[in-house]
Amino acid sequence: QVQLVESGGGLVQPGGSLRLSCAASGNIFSVQTMGWYRQSQGKERALVADITSGGNTNYADSVKGRFTISRDNAKNTAYLQMNSLKFEDTAVYYCYARVQTFTDNRGYWGRGTQVTVSS
């Protein structure tokens, strides 16, 4: 059907940067909103940023000014540029996409990628 594959996670020092990628593939007619969510230890999964097919974005207050979400519609890929990383950014980051296939329209989740900010 549809698969979302994240990449780019890893270990980074405070103040450092990472760029996450999420590629959607499969039986895709169109990809609508894409987003990044994160879940840290002991907390529920929460929105980091999302972006509509037209390029409108919104961000969690905690990442405004530091993170930038973007997308390449031709590649069905979303990105999350993370700068000035802080310890509290440590989490598993999940890609989300709402996808119109030839038979339905629903949300999909990636399996997640670990981001660890540590000195």
N, C-alpha and C positions, 0 to 999 in steps of 0.2 A: 504494500500500500504506500505509505509515506514513512520515511525515516529522517530523523534529524541527528546529525553528528557534530558534536562540539570538539573543538581543539584549542590549544593555546594555554591551558592552565599549567600551573606549576608553582614552584617556590620562589618568592621574590622578597627582597628586603624592603622595609618601610621606606617610602619615598620613591620606590621603583615603579616600573610600568609593565603591563602585560596587555596583549591584545587577544581576545577570544574570537573565534569564528564558529559559525553554525551554518552548516550546509544542509538544505532540504533536498531530498531526492525521492523519486518514486513516481507514482501515477498522479502527477500534479497538473492541474489546469491553471491555477493561480495561487499565489501565496499572499495572504492578506496581512494582518498585523503580525509582526514578529517581536519577540521580547526576550529579555534576560531576567531571570529570577535567581535568587540565592537562598540557601538555607544553611545557617550556621548551627553549631551544636546547641541543642536545647531550645531552638526557636523554630517557628513555622516558616515555610517557604514564603518569600516576600518579593514583590516586584522591585527590580533594580531600574530598568528602563524598557520602554517599548517604542516601536516605530510602525506607523501605518504604511500601507503600500504607496501612499502619496508623499511620504517623508515626514509627516508630523511626528514629533517625539514628545515623550514625557519621562521624567526621572524621579526617582526617590530623592527626597531632600538631602539625604546623607551622601549622595554621590554627585549632586549638581556642581558643576564647575570642575570636576575631576574626571568624570567618565563621559564618553561620547558613544552613542549608538548610531550605527549607519547600516546601509544595506545595498546590495547589488542585485537588483531585480532580475537582471539577465542570468545571474548565477544562482538565484534563489538562496542567497547567502546573507546572513546578518553578522555584524561585527560589534564588539564592545571594546573600545579603547579605554584602558584603565590607567590613569596616571596618579601620581602622588598617593600611592597605595598606603593604607593604614592597617594596623593590626586588626581592627574591627571589620575589615573587608574580607577576612578569612572566612571561607564558606565553600560549599559546593554550588557551582553556578550551572543553572539549567537553561537551556534554550527552549523557547515556546514559539509555536507558529500555528496560526489558523490557516488551514489549507482547503481550498476548493479542489476536489478531485472531479473526475467525470461522473461520479456517483453520489458524493456527499460533500458536506462542508463541516469540518470540526477541528478542534485543537489537537495538537500533537506536542509531545515533550521529548527532548533529548535525554540521554542517560546521565548527563552531568559531567562536569570537569572540576577538579579540586583546585582552588586557589588558596595558597597559604602565604601569609605575609608574616615574616619572622626575621628577627635580627640574629 
